[in-house]
Amino acid sequence: MTSSTAGRKPVSDQSIFRPSFGNRPDRIVGRENVIEDFARGLSRHPGSRERARLLIGQRGMGKTALLLEMADRAHANEFVTARTTCGPSMLDNILDLLQRNGSPFVSEKRQPVKGFSAGALGFSFGLTFTDEVRESYGFRVKLEMICERLAEAEKGVLLLIDEVRPELPEMRLLATTYQELAGEGANIAVVMAGLPAIVSEVLDEATLTFLHRATKVELGPLSIPSVRAYYHSAFMRANRSLDDALLDRAAEATQGFPYLLQLLGYYLVEYCPEGEPVKPDELESAIDAALYDFDHDVLGAMLRPLSRADMTFLEAMSQDDRVSRVADLQERLGVSQGHVQSYRRRLIDAGVIYSPARGELAFIVPRLGAFIKREML
């Protein structure tokens, strides 16, 4: 089968469905409580636990979309935001974005800045650093200066970091800087997002211990009723109609994954004529196309970082219909109980499997077992 994404043709209704990683969806579905809790956290005192949040979720769970929504909500709550991807240039990006986004709120009237003489002030205009500051000081001092200057305009600072990578020294410096500034009462907050395995590494990092006290938000599948309600509204706006049975089938086919929700919506609009009732065969074609993309975009990416030994363990699990008994896996693989437990822990931390009951394991995504059997064996 060739990729179902080949030859896609843009249509006007596709402003509703945007099935691409990093794209902002038409609406955030089923995460209203997460957004409201975040907004309430911004009203807490500086240094509060609720001001440091960690979004944990597999690919396709909508982490980046949530960061975008949180940036908008923070802006409405008098915060200047900097959203970037974790990487070697992250710290420079944060300063550049805060200077650009915060400059409209800063008076050109010079104000003394703590730690600098009245002659230097630290800023040449707006939030642009003087040559002395730019060349002589590091990230910690520069971020503190920006926070203080924005505080004069009654603005806070929100940092949004996607794709957390704990091995980077920039990540450690950011964590240390945030902890120090928050402890000193700076009006600053941070939201980070990452995969379960990466976040597990973050929490093991001694220099990132402040995240142990952060509010952790685990992004699981959306509820099917919330998906159904969104589809009902979205397809009406797209001038497509589904009867109740087909609407139920479409919602259930998403398995609660925000990315799959977008994919299926995209293909339904693509395959179904505007202004006509959706036919069962059109829906099934759209589901097939969406699942093909989902399997390769999400499930394939989920498995790529795993070792050959990890895959051997998962292949053994894929032989069971739904739930694997640990005792059966031990016998099937011909290994000790300790061997099974070590892989159990690692793959749970990686967000690939979970334990529904004592002595049992299952794939976090029901389709994953079938995908492994089809693609890996």
C-alpha positions as CSV (number, residue, x, y, z in Angstrom):
1,M,0.0,0.0,0.0
2,T,1.3,3.4,-0.8
3,S,1.3,6.2,1.7
4,S,-2.2,7.5,2.2
5,T,-0.9,11.0,2.5
6,A,0.4,11.0,-1.1
7,G,-1.5,13.3,-3.4
8,R,-3.5,15.1,-0.8
9,K,-5.5,18.0,-2.2
10,P,-6.3,21.0,-0.1
11,V,-9.9,21.8,0.3
12,S,-11.5,24.8,1.9
13,D,-13.1,22.8,4.7
14,Q,-9.7,21.6,5.9
15,S,-9.3,24.7,8.0
16,I,-11.2,22.7,10.6
17,F,-9.0,19.6,10.6
18,R,-5.2,20.0,10.6
19,P,-3.5,16.6,11.0
20,S,0.1,17.5,11.3
21,F,2.4,17.4,14.3
22,G,2.9,20.9,15.7
23,N,-0.2,22.3,14.0
24,R,-2.8,24.0,16.1
25,P,-6.2,22.3,15.9
26,D,-9.5,24.1,15.3
27,R,-10.4,23.5,18.9
28,I,-8.9,21.8,22.0
29,V,-11.1,18.8,22.7
30,G,-11.4,17.1,26.0
31,R,-8.6,19.0,27.8
32,E,-10.7,21.9,29.2
33,N,-9.8,21.0,32.8
34,V,-6.1,21.0,31.9
35,I,-6.4,24.5,30.5
36,E,-8.5,25.9,33.4
37,D,-6.1,24.4,36.0
38,F,-3.2,26.0,34.2
39,A,-4.9,29.4,34.1
40,R,-5.7,29.2,37.8
41,G,-2.0,28.3,38.5
42,L,-0.9,31.6,36.9
43,S,-2.8,33.4,39.5
44,R,-0.9,31.7,42.3
45,H,2.0,33.4,44.1
46,P,5.4,33.3,42.4
47,G,7.3,30.2,43.2
48,S,4.0,28.2,43.7
49,R,4.1,24.5,42.6
50,E,1.2,25.2,40.3
51,R,3.4,27.5,38.2
52,A,5.6,24.7,37.1
53,R,3.8,22.2,34.9
54,L,5.0,19.1,33.2
55,L,2.8,17.6,30.3
56,I,3.5,13.9,29.8
57,G,2.1,12.1,26.8
58,Q,2.9,9.9,23.9
59,R,3.1,11.2,20.3
60,G,-0.3,12.1,19.0
61,M,-1.7,13.1,22.5
62,G,-1.8,16.8,21.7
63,K,1.1,18.2,23.8
64,T,2.2,20.9,21.4
65,A,-1.4,22.0,20.8
66,L,-1.8,22.4,24.5
67,L,1.3,24.5,24.7
68,L,-0.1,26.8,22.0
69,E,-3.4,27.2,23.9
70,M,-1.6,27.8,27.2
71,A,0.4,30.6,25.5
72,D,-2.8,32.3,24.4
73,R,-4.4,32.0,27.9
74,A,-1.2,33.3,29.5
75,H,-1.2,36.3,27.2
76,A,-4.8,37.1,28.3
77,N,-3.6,36.9,31.9
78,E,-0.9,39.6,31.4
79,F,2.0,37.2,30.8
80,V,4.7,37.6,28.1
81,T,5.5,34.1,26.6
82,A,8.4,32.4,25.0
83,R,7.7,29.0,23.4
84,T,10.5,27.0,22.0
85,T,11.7,23.4,21.5
86,C,14.4,22.0,23.8
87,G,17.7,22.1,22.1
88,P,21.2,23.8,22.0
89,S,19.7,27.1,20.9
90,M,16.9,27.0,23.5
91,L,18.2,29.7,25.9
92,D,19.0,32.2,23.1
93,N,15.5,31.6,21.7
94,I,13.9,32.3,25.0
95,L,15.7,35.6,25.4
96,D,15.0,36.7,21.8
97,L,11.3,35.8,22.1
98,L,10.8,37.5,25.4
99,Q,12.5,40.7,24.0
100,R,10.4,40.6,20.9
101,N,7.1,39.7,22.6
102,G,7.6,42.0,25.6
103,S,8.9,45.1,23.9
104,P,5.4,46.6,23.1
105,F,4.7,46.6,26.9
106,V,7.9,48.3,28.0
107,S,8.1,52.1,28.3
108,E,11.1,53.8,26.7
109,K,11.5,55.8,29.9
110,R,14.7,54.5,31.5
111,Q,14.4,52.9,34.9
112,P,17.2,51.7,37.1
113,V,17.7,48.0,37.0
114,K,18.8,46.1,40.1
115,G,22.5,45.3,40.0
116,F,23.4,47.9,37.4
117,S,24.4,51.5,37.7
118,A,22.1,54.3,36.7
119,G,24.5,55.0,33.8
120,A,24.3,51.6,32.3
121,L,20.7,50.5,33.1
122,G,21.2,47.3,31.1
123,F,18.9,48.1,28.2
124,S,19.6,50.5,25.3
125,F,15.9,50.7,24.5
126,G,12.8,48.6,25.1
127,L,14.1,45.2,26.0
128,T,17.2,45.4,23.9
129,F,20.3,44.8,26.0
130,T,23.3,47.2,25.9
131,D,26.4,45.9,24.4
132,E,28.0,45.5,27.9
133,V,25.2,43.3,29.1
134,R,25.0,41.3,25.9
135,E,28.7,40.5,25.9
136,S,29.4,40.3,29.7
137,Y,26.5,38.4,31.2
138,G,24.9,35.0,30.8
139,F,21.4,33.6,30.6
140,R,20.7,33.8,34.3
141,V,21.3,37.6,34.6
142,K,19.6,38.4,31.3
143,L,16.4,36.6,32.2
144,E,16.3,38.2,35.6
145,M,16.7,41.6,34.0
146,I,13.8,40.9,31.5
147,C,11.6,39.7,34.3
148,E,12.2,42.8,36.4
149,R,11.7,45.1,33.4
150,L,8.4,43.4,32.5
151,A,7.3,43.5,36.2
152,E,7.4,47.3,35.9
153,A,4.7,46.9,33.3
154,E,2.8,44.5,35.5
155,K,3.6,41.6,33.2
156,G,4.8,38.1,34.1
157,V,6.9,35.7,32.1
158,L,5.8,32.2,30.9
159,L,8.3,29.8,29.4
160,L,6.9,26.9,27.3
161,I,9.4,24.1,26.4
162,D,8.5,21.3,24.0
163,E,10.3,18.0,23.5
164,V,12.2,18.0,26.8
165,R,15.7,16.6,26.5
166,P,17.3,16.2,30.0
167,E,20.8,15.4,28.7
168,L,21.4,18.9,27.4
169,P,23.4,21.3,29.6
170,E,21.0,24.1,28.4
171,M,18.1,22.1,30.1
172,R,20.0,22.0,33.4
173,L,20.8,25.7,33.3
174,L,17.2,26.6,32.5
175,A,16.0,24.4,35.4
176,T,18.5,26.0,37.8
177,T,17.7,29.5,36.6
178,Y,13.9,29.0,36.9
179,Q,14.3,27.6,40.4
180,E,16.4,30.5,41.6
181,L,14.2,33.3,40.1
182,A,11.0,31.7,41.3
183,G,12.5,31.4,44.8
184,E,13.4,35.1,44.7
185,G,9.8,36.0,43.9
186,A,10.1,36.7,40.1
187,N,6.7,36.6,38.3
188,I,7.7,33.6,36.2
189,A,6.1,30.3,35.3
190,V,7.1,27.3,33.1
191,V,5.3,24.5,31.2
192,M,7.3,21.7,29.7
193,A,6.2,18.8,27.6
194,G,7.8,15.5,26.8
195,L,7.4,11.8,26.1
196,P,7.0,9.5,29.1
197,A,10.5,7.9,28.7
198,I,12.2,11.3,28.4
199,V,10.3,12.8,31.3
200,S,11.3,9.8,33.4
201,E,14.9,10.7,32.7
202,V,14.2,14.3,33.7
203,L,12.8,13.3,37.0
204,D,16.0,11.3,37.7
205,E,18.2,14.3,37.1
206,A,19.5,15.9,40.3
207,T,19.7,19.3,38.7
208,L,16.1,19.1,37.7
209,T,14.6,18.3,41.1
210,F,12.3,21.3,41.0
211,L,10.2,19.2,38.5
212,H,9.5,16.7,41.2
213,R,7.4,19.4,42.8
214,A,5.9,20.5,39.5
215,T,2.3,19.7,38.7
216,K,2.4,16.7,36.4
217,V,-0.3,16.3,33.8
218,E,-0.5,12.9,32.2
219,L,-2.3,13.2,28.8
220,G,-4.2,10.0,28.2
221,P,-6.8,9.2,25.5
222,L,-9.8,11.6,25.2
223,S,-13.1,10.4,26.2
224,I,-15.2,9.0,23.3
225,P,-18.2,11.2,24.3
226,S,-16.1,14.3,24.0
227,V,-14.8,13.3,20.6
228,R,-18.3,12.5,19.4
229,A,-19.6,15.9,20.6
230,Y,-16.8,17.7,18.8
231,Y,-17.3,15.7,15.6
232,H,-21.0,16.5,15.7
233,S,-20.2,20.2,15.7
234,A,-17.2,20.1,13.4
235,F,-19.0,18.2,10.6
236,M,-22.0,20.5,10.8
237,R,-19.6,23.4,10.2
238,A,-18.0,21.4,7.3
239,N,-21.4,20.9,5.8
240,R,-21.2,17.1,6.1
241,S,-23.9,15.1,8.0
242,L,-23.5,11.7,9.8
243,D,-26.3,9.8,11.3
244,D,-26.0,8.7,14.9
245,A,-24.6,5.3,14.1
246,L,-21.9,6.6,11.8
247,L,-21.1,9.4,14.3
248,D,-20.6,6.7,17.0
249,R,-18.4,4.7,14.7
250,A,-16.2,7.7,13.8
251,A,-15.7,8.7,17.4
252,E,-14.8,5.2,18.5
253,A,-12.4,4.8,15.6
254,T,-10.2,7.6,17.0
255,Q,-9.5,5.6,20.1
256,G,-9.3,8.9,21.9
257,F,-6.1,10.1,20.2
258,P,-6.2,13.8,19.3
259,Y,-4.0,13.2,16.3
260,L,-6.2,10.4,15.0
261,L,-9.2,12.6,15.6
262,Q,-7.7,15.2,13.2
263,L,-6.6,12.6,10.7
264,L,-10.1,11.0,10.5
265,G,-11.8,14.3,10.3
266,Y,-9.5,15.4,7.5
267,Y,-10.2,12.3,5.4
268,L,-13.9,12.4,6.0
269,V,-14.0,15.9,4.6
270,E,-11.7,14.8,1.8
271,Y,-13.7,11.8,0.7
272,C,-17.3,13.0,1.3
273,P,-19.1,15.5,-1.0
274,E,-20.1,18.7,0.7
275,G,-23.8,19.0,1.6
276,E,-24.5,15.2,1.3
277,P,-25.0,12.6,4.0
278,V,-21.8,10.5,4.7
279,K,-22.2,7.0,3.4
280,P,-20.9,4.0,5.4
281,D,-18.3,3.0,2.8
282,E,-17.0,6.6,2.7
283,L,-16.5,6.5,6.5
284,E,-14.7,3.2,6.3
285,S,-12.4,4.4,3.6
286,A,-11.6,7.5,5.7
287,I,-11.0,5.3,8.8
288,D,-8.6,3.1,6.8
289,A,-6.6,6.0,5.5
290,A,-6.5,7.7,8.9
291,L,-5.3,4.5,10.7
292,Y,-2.6,3.9,8.1
293,D,-1.2,7.4,8.7
294,F,-1.6,7.0,12.5
295,D,0.2,3.6,12.5
296,H,3.2,5.0,10.6
297,D,3.3,8.5,12.1
298,V,2.7,7.5,15.7
299,L,3.2,3.8,16.4
300,G,6.3,3.6,14.1
301,A,7.8,6.6,15.9
302,M,7.0,5.1,19.3
303,L,8.9,1.9,18.5
304,R,12.0,3.4,16.7
305,P,13.9,4.4,19.9
306,L,13.6,0.9,21.4
307,S,16.4,-1.7,21.4
308,R,16.2,-5.1,19.7
309,A,15.8,-6.7,23.1
310,D,12.9,-4.4,23.8
311,M,11.3,-5.4,20.5
312,T,11.7,-9.1,21.3
313,F,9.8,-8.6,24.5
314,L,7.0,-6.7,22.7
315,E,6.9,-9.3,20.0
316,A,6.2,-11.9,22.7
317,M,3.4,-9.7,24.0
318,S,1.9,-9.3,20.6
319,Q,1.0,-13.0,20.5
320,D,-1.7,-12.4,23.0
321,D,-5.1,-10.9,22.1
322,R,-5.4,-8.1,24.7
323,V,-3.6,-8.8,28.0
324,S,-0.3,-10.7,28.5
325,R,0.3,-12.6,31.7
326,V,3.9,-12.0,33.1
327,A,4.2,-15.8,33.8
328,D,3.3,-16.6,30.2
329,L,5.9,-14.1,28.9
330,Q,8.6,-15.6,31.1
331,E,7.9,-19.0,29.8
332,R,7.5,-17.8,26.2
333,L,10.9,-16.0,26.3
334,G,12.6,-18.6,28.4
335,V,14.0,-16.0,30.8
336,S,13.9,-15.3,34.5
337,Q,11.3,-13.4,36.4
338,G,13.9,-10.6,37.0
339,H,14.5,-10.3,33.3
340,V,10.8,-9.8,32.6
341,Q,10.5,-7.3,35.4
342,S,13.4,-5.2,34.1
343,Y,11.9,-4.9,30.6
344,R,8.4,-4.4,32.2
345,R,9.7,-1.4,34.1
346,R,11.6,0.1,31.1
347,L,8.7,-0.2,28.7
348,I,6.2,1.2,31.1
349,D,8.5,4.2,31.6
350,A,8.7,4.5,27.9
351,G,5.0,4.8,27.7
352,V,4.6,1.7,25.4
353,I,2.9,-0.7,27.8
354,Y,1.0,-0.6,31.2
355,S,-0.1,-3.0,33.8
356,P,-3.9,-3.2,34.0
357,A,-3.7,-5.7,37.0
358,R,-1.1,-7.4,39.1
359,G,0.9,-9.9,36.9
360,E,-0.6,-8.5,33.7
361,L,0.7,-6.3,30.9
362,A,-1.0,-4.6,27.9
363,F,-0.1,-2.2,25.1
364,I,-0.9,1.4,25.9
365,V,-2.3,1.7,22.4
366,P,-4.5,-1.3,21.5
367,R,-3.4,-1.3,17.9
368,L,0.3,-1.5,18.8
369,G,0.3,-5.3,19.1
370,A,-1.2,-5.9,15.7
371,F,1.1,-3.3,14.2
372,I,4.1,-5.1,15.6
373,K,3.0,-8.4,14.3
374,R,2.3,-6.9,10.8
375,E,5.5,-4.8,10.5
376,M,8.1,-6.4,12.7
377,L,7.7,-10.1,12.7
